[in-house]
Amino acid sequence: MSSQPIIVSASPHVHSDRTASKLMYDVVIALVLVFLVSLYVFGYNALIATVTAAASCVLFEYLIQRYVMKTQTTIGDGSALITGILLAFNLPTGIPIWMIIVGSFVAIGVAKLSFGGLGFNIFNPALVGRVFLLVSFPVEMTLWPTAVENNTTLADAVTGATTLGLIKDGVQFGQTISEINAQIPSTTDMFLGITAGSLGEMSALALLVGGLYLIGRKVISWHIPITVLLSIAVLTGIFWWIDPEQYANPLIHVLSGGAILGAFYMATDLVTSPVTKKGMVVFALGIGVITVVIRLFGSYPEGISFAILIMNAFVPLINSYFKPRRFGSKIKAKIV
């Protein structure tokens, strides 16, 4: 008889070749088209911002794990790379490089590794880095390149407000939505990617293509992104129906800002989102409601970053309430 011990664990036993690394690199693939659009619009500034954020996130993870935590490094799993890419996609292209590096340190060192690393962090690291920079450097974080005539790239343009920023400022100064519409990009431009904003706001079409790829690959479930976007559309649609000269139409709210980027690529983070389908829907509804409240009644024109982080804090409570049934609990033996 073999002396090799047999280790038995509780059923059910699910076998799969899907690893964290494969999931992370699927996300990288999904973001390639978004990056290419941003590169076309912003030029080399998009490349510099993305490479800086990605490289510094990977470097900080290696250095902290190697010399501070003194544990095995995990830079090969792709999670630090994804954090850097998503951080870059949430930043203006004109932001100084040193600020990108600071945001990367906060994302990796504070939001991720201080909790124990991948699988233990409570908040989405890229969003923590982005919000830290927004609070610390509000001027630099709100200087967005704007489109100019004659097909000049946004990288060569002057800075200005985003679509949501123009709407909020215009309404506050007494303008009607009809008057503001003449100053903002068309929905077609927002859909294709010719507008002001961060790298990840450039093309709703590219973001949706990547999001559908992730759903098709079963990296993410449709429950969170669809619920987030539907809740934003429905809530803003109600206000628009009540007063269309005070509130923008729901299509603008869905296509502009970071709604699609947040819904498909950050709210769906496997570590910081609920594990059950019902929990995902509640989580996504909370994101949609908070986003709309901040956009319509808060100081910031955009709110999805704050909304995701707030709902991240509720994930343990949501998971506790929406516990999945124990395996076999629905089946009751019937004695005849």
C-alpha positions as CSV (number, residue, x, y, z in Angstrom):
1,M,0.0,0.0,0.0
2,S,1.3,3.4,-0.9
3,S,2.3,5.7,2.0
4,Q,1.2,8.8,0.1
5,P,-1.5,10.5,2.2
6,I,-4.9,11.1,0.6
7,I,-6.2,14.6,1.3
8,V,-10.0,14.7,1.2
9,S,-11.9,18.0,1.1
10,A,-15.6,18.9,1.1
11,S,-17.6,18.6,-2.1
12,P,-18.4,19.8,-4.7
13,H,-15.1,19.5,-6.5
14,V,-14.9,21.8,-9.5
15,H,-11.9,21.5,-11.9
16,S,-10.9,24.2,-14.3
17,D,-7.8,25.4,-16.0
18,R,-8.8,29.1,-15.5
19,T,-6.2,30.8,-13.3
20,A,-6.0,34.4,-11.9
21,S,-3.3,35.1,-14.4
22,K,-5.4,34.0,-17.4
23,L,-8.3,36.1,-16.2
24,M,-6.0,39.2,-15.8
25,Y,-4.5,38.9,-19.2
26,D,-8.0,38.5,-20.7
27,V,-8.8,41.9,-19.3
28,V,-5.6,43.3,-20.9
29,I,-6.8,41.9,-24.2
30,A,-10.2,43.5,-23.7
31,L,-8.6,46.9,-23.2
32,V,-6.3,46.8,-26.3
33,L,-8.9,48.4,-28.5
34,V,-9.6,51.1,-26.0
35,F,-5.9,51.9,-25.7
36,L,-5.6,52.1,-29.5
37,V,-8.4,54.6,-29.7
38,S,-6.9,56.7,-26.9
39,L,-3.5,56.5,-28.7
40,Y,-5.1,57.7,-31.9
41,V,-6.8,60.6,-30.1
42,F,-4.1,61.6,-27.6
43,G,-1.0,60.5,-29.4
44,Y,2.2,59.6,-27.4
45,N,0.8,61.1,-24.2
46,A,-1.5,58.1,-23.9
47,L,1.4,55.8,-24.4
48,I,3.5,57.6,-21.8
49,A,0.8,57.7,-19.2
50,T,-0.1,54.0,-19.7
51,V,3.4,52.7,-19.7
52,T,4.3,54.8,-16.6
53,A,1.4,53.7,-14.6
54,A,1.7,50.0,-15.6
55,A,5.5,49.9,-15.0
56,S,5.4,51.7,-11.7
57,C,2.6,49.5,-10.4
58,V,4.5,46.3,-11.3
59,L,7.8,47.8,-9.8
60,F,6.1,48.8,-6.6
61,E,4.5,45.4,-6.1
62,Y,7.9,43.7,-6.7
63,L,9.8,46.0,-4.3
64,I,7.2,45.9,-1.5
65,Q,6.8,42.2,-1.6
66,R,10.5,41.5,-2.0
67,Y,12.0,43.9,0.6
68,V,9.1,45.0,2.9
69,M,6.8,42.0,3.1
70,K,9.6,39.6,2.3
71,T,7.2,37.2,0.5
72,Q,7.2,35.6,-2.9
73,T,6.6,38.2,-5.6
74,T,3.4,37.9,-7.7
75,I,4.0,40.3,-10.5
76,G,3.6,37.5,-13.0
77,D,-0.1,37.1,-12.3
78,G,-1.0,40.3,-14.2
79,S,-3.0,42.0,-11.4
80,A,-0.4,44.8,-10.9
81,L,-0.3,45.3,-14.7
82,I,-4.1,45.7,-14.8
83,T,-4.1,48.1,-11.9
84,G,-1.6,50.3,-13.7
85,I,-3.6,50.2,-17.0
86,L,-6.9,51.0,-15.3
87,L,-5.3,53.8,-13.2
88,A,-3.9,55.4,-16.4
89,F,-7.3,55.1,-18.1
90,N,-8.7,57.2,-15.2
91,L,-6.3,60.0,-15.6
92,P,-5.9,63.1,-17.8
93,T,-3.1,62.6,-20.3
94,G,-1.4,65.9,-19.4
95,I,-0.9,64.9,-15.7
96,P,2.8,65.0,-14.6
97,I,4.6,61.7,-14.6
98,W,5.5,62.0,-11.0
99,M,1.8,62.2,-10.0
100,I,1.1,59.0,-12.0
101,I,3.9,57.3,-10.0
102,V,2.5,58.6,-6.7
103,G,-1.0,57.3,-7.7
104,S,0.6,53.9,-8.5
105,F,2.2,53.7,-5.1
106,V,-1.1,54.4,-3.4
107,A,-2.9,51.9,-5.5
108,I,-0.4,49.1,-4.9
109,G,1.2,49.9,-1.6
110,V,-1.9,51.2,0.2
111,A,-5.0,49.8,-1.4
112,K,-3.7,46.3,-2.3
113,L,-0.6,45.1,-0.5
114,S,-1.4,46.6,2.9
115,F,-4.5,44.3,3.0
116,G,-2.4,41.3,2.1
117,G,-2.3,41.4,-1.7
118,L,-4.5,40.0,-4.5
119,G,-7.7,38.4,-3.1
120,F,-7.6,40.3,0.2
121,N,-8.0,44.0,-0.8
122,I,-11.3,45.5,0.1
123,F,-11.3,48.4,-2.4
124,N,-10.4,48.5,-6.1
125,P,-6.8,49.6,-6.1
126,A,-6.9,51.6,-9.3
127,L,-9.8,53.6,-8.1
128,V,-8.1,54.3,-4.7
129,G,-5.1,55.6,-6.6
130,R,-7.3,57.8,-8.8
131,V,-9.4,59.2,-6.0
132,F,-6.3,59.9,-3.9
133,L,-4.9,62.0,-6.8
134,L,-8.2,63.7,-7.4
135,V,-8.4,64.8,-3.7
136,S,-4.7,65.7,-3.5
137,F,-4.3,67.4,-6.9
138,P,-7.7,68.6,-8.0
139,V,-6.5,71.2,-10.5
140,E,-4.2,68.8,-12.4
141,M,-6.8,66.0,-12.2
142,T,-9.4,68.2,-13.9
143,L,-7.5,69.6,-16.8
144,W,-8.8,67.6,-19.7
145,P,-7.6,68.0,-23.3
146,T,-10.4,69.2,-25.6
147,A,-11.0,68.6,-29.3
148,V,-10.2,71.4,-31.8
149,E,-11.0,71.9,-35.4
150,N,-9.2,70.7,-38.5
151,N,-8.8,67.1,-37.1
152,T,-6.0,68.2,-34.7
153,T,-5.4,65.5,-32.2
154,L,-6.5,66.1,-28.6
155,A,-2.9,65.8,-27.6
156,D,-2.2,69.1,-29.3
157,A,-5.3,70.8,-27.9
158,V,-6.0,73.1,-25.0
159,T,-7.5,71.9,-21.8
160,G,-11.1,72.3,-20.8
161,A,-14.1,70.6,-19.2
162,T,-15.5,67.2,-19.9
163,T,-19.1,66.8,-21.2
164,L,-20.4,66.2,-17.7
165,G,-18.4,69.2,-16.4
166,L,-19.8,71.5,-19.1
167,I,-23.3,70.3,-18.2
168,K,-22.9,70.8,-14.5
169,D,-21.2,74.2,-14.9
170,G,-23.8,75.4,-17.4
171,V,-26.8,74.4,-15.3
172,Q,-25.2,76.1,-12.2
173,F,-24.8,79.3,-14.2
174,G,-28.4,79.2,-15.4
175,Q,-28.1,77.8,-18.9
176,T,-30.6,75.3,-20.2
177,I,-29.8,71.9,-21.6
178,S,-30.7,73.1,-25.1
179,E,-28.1,75.8,-24.8
180,I,-25.5,73.5,-23.4
181,N,-26.0,70.9,-26.1
182,A,-24.5,73.3,-28.6
183,Q,-21.2,73.2,-26.5
184,I,-20.8,69.5,-26.0
185,P,-19.9,66.6,-28.4
186,S,-22.7,64.8,-30.1
187,T,-23.7,61.4,-28.9
188,T,-22.1,59.9,-32.0
189,D,-18.7,61.5,-31.1
190,M,-19.1,60.2,-27.6
191,F,-19.9,56.7,-28.9
192,L,-17.0,56.6,-31.3
193,G,-14.4,58.4,-29.1
194,I,-13.9,62.1,-30.1
195,T,-14.5,63.9,-26.9
196,A,-12.7,65.3,-23.9
197,G,-11.8,63.2,-20.9
198,S,-9.5,60.5,-19.6
199,L,-8.0,57.7,-21.7
200,G,-10.7,55.4,-20.7
201,E,-13.5,57.7,-21.7
202,M,-12.6,58.0,-25.3
203,S,-14.8,55.4,-27.0
204,A,-17.9,53.9,-25.7
205,L,-17.9,51.5,-28.7
206,A,-14.4,50.2,-27.9
207,L,-15.3,49.8,-24.2
208,L,-18.4,47.8,-25.1
209,V,-16.5,45.6,-27.5
210,G,-14.0,44.8,-24.8
211,G,-16.8,44.3,-22.2
212,L,-18.6,41.9,-24.4
213,Y,-15.3,40.0,-24.9
214,L,-15.0,39.6,-21.1
215,I,-18.6,38.4,-20.8
216,G,-18.1,35.9,-23.7
217,R,-14.9,34.6,-22.1
218,K,-16.8,34.3,-18.8
219,V,-14.3,36.5,-17.0
220,I,-17.2,38.7,-15.8
221,S,-20.9,38.3,-15.4
222,W,-23.4,40.6,-17.2
223,H,-25.2,41.3,-14.0
224,I,-23.0,44.1,-12.7
225,P,-22.3,46.2,-15.9
226,I,-25.8,45.9,-17.3
227,T,-27.4,46.8,-13.9
228,V,-25.1,49.7,-13.4
229,L,-25.8,51.2,-16.8
230,L,-29.5,50.5,-16.7
231,S,-29.9,52.1,-13.3
232,I,-28.0,55.2,-14.4
233,A,-30.2,55.4,-17.6
234,V,-33.4,54.9,-15.7
235,L,-32.7,57.3,-12.9
236,T,-31.4,60.1,-15.2
237,G,-34.2,59.4,-17.6
238,I,-36.8,60.1,-14.9
239,F,-35.2,63.5,-14.1
240,W,-34.9,64.3,-17.8
241,W,-38.6,63.4,-18.3
242,I,-39.5,65.7,-15.4
243,D,-37.4,68.7,-16.6
244,P,-35.5,68.2,-19.9
245,E,-34.0,71.7,-19.7
246,Q,-32.5,71.1,-16.3
247,Y,-31.3,67.5,-16.7
248,A,-29.4,65.9,-19.5
249,N,-30.9,62.9,-21.3
250,P,-29.9,59.4,-20.1
251,L,-27.9,58.6,-23.3
252,I,-25.4,61.4,-22.5
253,H,-25.0,60.1,-18.9
254,V,-24.3,56.5,-20.1
255,L,-21.9,57.5,-22.9
256,S,-20.0,60.2,-21.2
257,G,-17.7,60.1,-18.2
258,G,-16.5,56.8,-16.8
259,A,-19.8,55.0,-16.7
260,I,-19.0,52.2,-19.1
261,L,-15.3,51.9,-18.0
262,G,-16.4,51.7,-14.4
263,A,-19.3,49.3,-15.1
264,F,-17.4,46.7,-17.1
265,Y,-13.9,46.9,-15.9
266,M,-13.8,48.1,-12.3
267,A,-17.1,47.4,-10.6
268,T,-16.7,43.8,-11.9
269,D,-13.4,43.3,-10.1
270,L,-13.7,39.7,-8.8
271,V,-12.1,40.5,-5.4
272,T,-14.1,43.6,-4.5
273,S,-17.5,42.6,-5.9
274,P,-20.2,40.2,-4.5
275,V,-20.0,36.5,-5.3
276,T,-23.8,35.8,-5.8
277,K,-25.9,37.0,-8.7
278,K,-28.5,38.7,-6.4
279,G,-25.6,40.3,-4.5
280,M,-24.2,41.6,-7.8
281,V,-27.5,43.2,-8.7
282,V,-27.8,45.0,-5.3
283,F,-24.2,46.1,-5.5
284,A,-24.7,47.4,-9.0
285,L,-27.9,49.2,-8.1
286,G,-26.1,51.0,-5.3
287,I,-23.4,52.1,-7.7
288,G,-25.9,53.4,-10.2
289,V,-27.9,55.3,-7.6
290,I,-24.8,56.9,-5.9
291,T,-23.4,57.8,-9.3
292,V,-26.6,59.7,-10.3
293,V,-26.9,61.4,-6.9
294,I,-23.3,62.7,-7.2
295,R,-23.6,63.7,-10.8
296,L,-26.9,65.6,-10.4
297,F,-26.6,67.0,-6.9
298,G,-23.0,66.7,-5.8
299,S,-20.0,69.0,-6.3
300,Y,-18.3,66.7,-8.8
301,P,-19.6,66.2,-12.3
302,E,-18.6,62.5,-12.2
303,G,-19.3,60.1,-9.5
304,I,-18.8,56.5,-10.5
305,S,-15.4,56.2,-8.9
306,F,-16.7,57.2,-5.5
307,A,-19.8,55.1,-6.0
308,I,-17.8,51.9,-6.7
309,L,-15.5,52.5,-3.7
310,I,-18.5,53.1,-1.4
311,M,-20.2,50.0,-2.6
312,N,-16.9,48.0,-2.2
313,A,-17.2,48.7,1.5
314,F,-20.6,47.1,1.6
315,V,-19.5,43.9,-0.3
316,P,-18.9,41.8,2.9
317,L,-22.3,42.8,4.2
318,I,-23.9,41.9,0.8
319,N,-22.1,38.6,0.7
320,S,-23.2,37.8,4.2
321,Y,-26.9,38.5,3.4
322,F,-27.0,36.8,0.0
323,K,-25.3,33.6,1.0
324,P,-25.5,30.7,-1.5
325,R,-27.3,27.6,-0.5
326,R,-25.1,24.8,0.8
327,F,-24.5,22.1,-1.8
328,G,-27.4,19.7,-1.8
329,S,-29.5,21.7,0.6
330,K,-32.4,22.0,-1.8
331,I,-32.7,18.2,-2.2
332,K,-34.7,16.5,0.5
333,A,-34.9,12.7,0.6
334,K,-38.5,11.5,0.1
335,I,-39.2,8.2,1.8
336,V,-42.0,6.2,0.1
